[in-house]
Amino acid sequence: MTVLYLKNMKQSHVKLPDYIKRGIIDTEKTKTVRHILKQNCLSTVCEAARCPNKSECYNKNTATFLIMGNNCTRNCRFCNINCALPEPLNPEEPKNIADAVLKLELKYAVITSVTRDDLSDGGAGHFAEVIYQIRKYAPNVKIEVLTPDFKGNTDAINTVINAHPDVFNHNIETVPSLYKIARPQAHYKRSLDFLKYIKDNSNILTKTGLMVGLGETKDQLISVFKDLVEIKCDIVTIGQYIQPTKQHLPVIKYYKPEEYDELTEIAKKSGIKHTFFSPLTRSSYKAFEVFNEN
């Protein structure tokens, strides 16, 4: 698989399709969102990961908060977030996020983070504190967390479970055969076990997401769907991988819109109840709408 992938890397110069291109929206709303984020010293995955939906989301007065700094301890080859020496945790960050949630008048807050393997709990306690602060100041807001795998540490997972987010998301990202290429410091089974543990030990909705376009096959995706059904994952998202820079993994294939429809039907036939598959789908894209469908 690796040899075939490297061969495809050299041959891959696929042009970005028009249906994936997004224009820049700059309105008073987007300016307000940026001002509130800056005022509260907050980062977003929208900026750090160069999300194509950033302008649309900002224009709807929402953003996905990125906690625990801008430097990641892992070097996933699809991700635009820096792999560098982590920054010290900001003890004011949880309260600052709660304040931003209030100012943005959010009904649904999505919290994600860089991976912090340098911390004994992987940052689970910081996630929990963010949840507690939002609950304290905005008790009616629904909360989704998108966390790293905490190296499979069940004590860390319990810390987040006990803070009671409404949705606990952890991304599978890709098919097992591409892990060594795309995310060498992660493990497919560990991520599956992570999601299964949440479902076995809480009534929290579980969610996961994958990218397509890295060279996976339809049969491999079907196999992943079956694994997710087995662990009773509630929500699955799929979107197109877009190469952030020339230093990242290339796009092997751009899936057409009708292929997402086909994958949706396959996933449902496999037993997945709730799906959101489209070219521009990202884990937190339209997360409130997806939550309301459950």
C-alpha positions in Angstrom: 0.0 0.0 0.0 2.8 2.4 0.9 4.6 1.9 -2.4 1.4 2.4 -4.4 0.7 5.5 -2.3 4.1 7.0 -3.0 3.7 6.4 -6.7 0.3 8.1 -6.6 1.9 11.1 -4.8 4.2 11.7 -7.7 1.3 11.5 -10.2 -1.2 13.5 -8.2 -1.6 17.0 -9.6 -5.4 17.1 -9.5 -7.0 20.5 -9.9 -9.3 21.7 -7.1 -12.9 21.3 -8.4 -15.1 24.4 -8.6 -17.7 22.8 -6.2 -15.1 22.8 -3.4 -13.9 26.4 -3.9 -15.2 28.9 -1.3 -15.2 32.6 -1.6 -14.2 35.0 1.2 -17.0 36.5 3.1 -16.2 39.7 5.0 -19.2 41.2 6.8 -19.8 43.0 10.1 -20.6 39.6 11.6 -17.3 38.1 10.6 -15.5 41.1 11.9 -17.4 40.8 15.2 -16.4 37.2 15.6 -12.7 37.9 15.0 -12.9 40.8 17.5 -14.4 38.7 20.2 -11.9 35.9 19.7 -9.0 38.4 19.8 -10.4 40.2 22.8 -10.6 36.8 24.7 -7.2 35.6 23.5 -8.7 32.6 21.8 -7.8 30.4 18.9 -10.0 28.5 16.4 -9.4 25.4 14.4 -11.1 27.4 11.6 -7.9 29.5 11.3 -5.3 27.0 12.4 -6.4 24.2 10.1 -7.3 26.5 7.2 -10.9 25.3 7.1 -12.7 26.2 3.9 -15.9 26.9 5.8 -14.4 29.6 8.0 -16.0 32.6 6.4 -19.4 30.9 6.3 -19.3 29.9 9.9 -18.0 33.3 11.1 -20.8 34.9 9.1 -23.2 32.8 11.2 -21.6 34.1 14.4 -20.0 30.8 15.2 -16.5 29.2 15.4 -14.9 26.1 16.7 -12.6 26.8 19.6 -9.1 25.4 19.6 -7.8 25.0 23.2 -4.4 24.3 24.8 -2.3 26.4 22.4 -1.5 26.3 18.7 1.3 23.7 18.8 0.6 20.0 18.6 2.8 17.2 19.8 1.9 15.0 16.8 2.8 15.4 13.2 -0.1 14.2 11.2 0.7 14.7 7.5 -2.7 16.0 6.5 -3.0 18.7 9.2 -2.0 22.3 9.0 -1.6 22.8 12.7 2.1 23.3 13.8 4.0 20.4 15.3 6.2 22.2 17.8 7.1 22.6 21.5 3.7 22.9 23.3 2.8 26.1 25.1 1.9 26.3 28.8 -1.8 25.9 29.5 -3.6 29.2 30.0 -5.7 28.8 33.2 -7.9 31.7 32.1 -8.8 30.0 28.8 -11.9 28.0 30.0 -13.5 31.2 31.4 -12.5 33.2 28.3 -14.3 30.6 26.2 -17.4 30.8 28.3 -17.3 34.6 27.9 -17.0 34.3 24.2 -19.8 31.8 24.0 -22.0 34.4 25.8 -20.9 37.2 23.6 -21.5 35.2 20.4 -24.9 34.1 21.7 -24.1 30.6 20.8 -26.7 27.8 21.2 -24.1 25.1 20.5 -20.4 25.3 21.3 -17.8 23.0 19.7 -14.4 22.7 21.6 -11.4 20.9 20.1 -7.7 21.0 20.8 -4.2 20.2 19.6 -2.9 16.9 20.9 -0.9 17.3 24.1 1.0 14.1 24.7 3.2 16.1 27.0 0.4 16.3 29.6 -0.2 13.3 31.9 -3.9 13.4 31.2 -3.6 14.6 27.6 -5.4 17.8 28.5 -8.6 16.0 29.6 -8.8 18.1 32.7 -8.6 21.3 30.7 -11.4 20.1 28.4 -13.5 19.4 31.5 -12.9 22.8 33.0 -14.0 24.4 29.7 -17.2 22.4 29.9 -17.8 23.4 33.5 -17.2 27.1 32.8 -19.7 27.1 29.9 -22.2 25.3 32.0 -21.7 27.8 34.7 -22.2 30.9 32.6 -24.4 29.6 29.8 -26.2 26.5 31.1 -28.6 26.2 28.1 -25.8 25.9 25.6 -25.2 22.4 24.1 -21.5 21.4 24.1 -19.6 19.1 21.7 -16.0 18.2 22.4 -13.7 16.9 19.7 -10.7 15.4 21.6 -7.4 13.6 20.8 -7.2 9.9 21.9 -5.5 10.7 25.2 -3.3 7.7 24.4 -6.2 5.5 25.4 -6.0 6.6 29.0 -9.5 5.6 30.4 -9.0 7.9 33.5 -8.6 10.8 31.1 -11.7 9.8 29.1 -13.6 9.5 32.3 -12.6 13.0 33.2 -14.4 14.3 30.1 -17.3 11.9 30.4 -17.9 13.2 34.0 -18.1 16.8 32.7 -21.1 15.7 30.6 -20.7 17.1 27.1 -23.7 16.6 24.9 -21.6 15.1 22.2 -18.2 13.4 22.5 -16.4 13.4 19.2 -13.1 11.7 18.3 -12.1 11.4 14.7 -11.0 8.1 13.1 -9.7 10.3 10.2 -8.9 7.6 7.7 -8.9 3.9 6.9 -6.5 1.6 8.9 -4.0 1.1 6.0 -3.3 4.8 5.7 -2.5 5.4 9.4 1.2 4.9 9.0 1.3 7.5 6.2 -1.3 10.0 7.4 -1.1 9.8 11.2 1.8 7.6 12.3 1.5 8.5 16.0 -2.1 7.3 16.2 -3.6 3.8 16.1 -6.9 2.8 14.4 -7.9 0.3 17.1 -7.1 2.7 19.9 -9.4 5.2 18.3 -12.2 2.6 17.9 -11.7 1.5 21.5 -11.8 5.1 22.6 -15.3 5.6 21.0 -16.5 2.3 22.3 -15.5 3.1 25.9 -17.5 6.3 25.8 -20.6 4.5 24.6 -20.1 1.6 27.1 -19.7 4.0 30.0 -22.1 6.9 29.3 -25.3 8.0 27.6 -23.4 10.7 25.7 -23.8 10.8 21.9 -20.6 9.6 20.1 -19.4 11.1 16.9 -16.5 10.5 14.5 -15.3 11.8 11.2 -13.2 10.7 8.2 -11.5 12.4 5.3 -11.6 10.9 1.8 -9.3 11.5 -1.1 -6.1 10.1 0.4 -6.2 6.9 -1.6 -8.7 4.8 0.3 -11.0 2.4 -1.5 -14.7 2.0 -1.2 -14.3 -1.5 0.3 -12.0 0.0 3.0 -14.6 2.6 3.8 -17.3 0.0 4.1 -15.1 -1.9 6.5 -14.7 1.2 8.7 -18.5 1.7 8.6 -19.0 -1.8 9.9 -16.5 -1.2 12.7 -18.3 2.0 13.7 -21.7 0.2 13.7 -20.2 -2.5 16.0 -19.1 0.1 18.5 -22.5 1.9 18.2 -21.1 5.2 17.1 -24.1 7.6 16.7 -22.9 10.2 14.2 -20.4 9.9 11.3 -19.1 12.7 9.1 -17.1 12.4 5.9 -15.6 15.3 3.9 -13.0 15.8 1.2 -9.3 16.1 2.2 -7.8 19.3 0.8 -4.0 19.6 0.8 -3.1 22.6 3.1 0.4 23.1 1.6 2.8 21.4 -0.7 4.5 19.9 2.3 1.4 17.9 3.2 0.0 14.7 1.7 -1.3 15.2 -1.8 -4.9 14.6 -2.8 -5.2 11.4 -4.7 -8.8 11.9 -5.6 -11.5 14.5 -5.4 -14.8 12.8 -4.8 -17.8 14.1 -6.8 -21.0 15.2 -4.9 -22.9 12.2 -6.2 -20.2 9.9 -4.7 -21.0 11.3 -1.2 -24.7 10.4 -1.8 -23.6 6.9 -2.7 -21.4 6.6 0.4 -24.3 7.9 2.5 -26.5 5.1 1.2 -23.8 2.5 1.8 -23.3 3.8 5.4 -27.0 3.7 6.2 -27.3 0.2 4.8 -24.3 -0.8 6.9 -26.3 0.3 10.0 -25.0 3.9 10.7 -28.0 5.9 11.8 -26.8 9.5 11.4 -24.5 10.7 8.6 -23.3 14.0 7.2 -21.3 13.4 4.1 -20.4 16.1 1.6 -17.3 17.6 -0.1 -17.0 20.4 2.5 -18.1 18.5 5.6 -15.8 18.9 8.5 -16.2 17.5 12.0 -17.7 20.7 13.4 -19.4 22.0 10.2 -23.1 22.6 10.8 -22.6 20.6 14.1 -25.8 22.1 15.7 -27.9 21.1 12.7 -26.4 17.6 12.8 -27.1 17.4 16.5 -30.7 18.4 16.1 -31.3 15.6 13.7 -30.5 13.1 16.4 
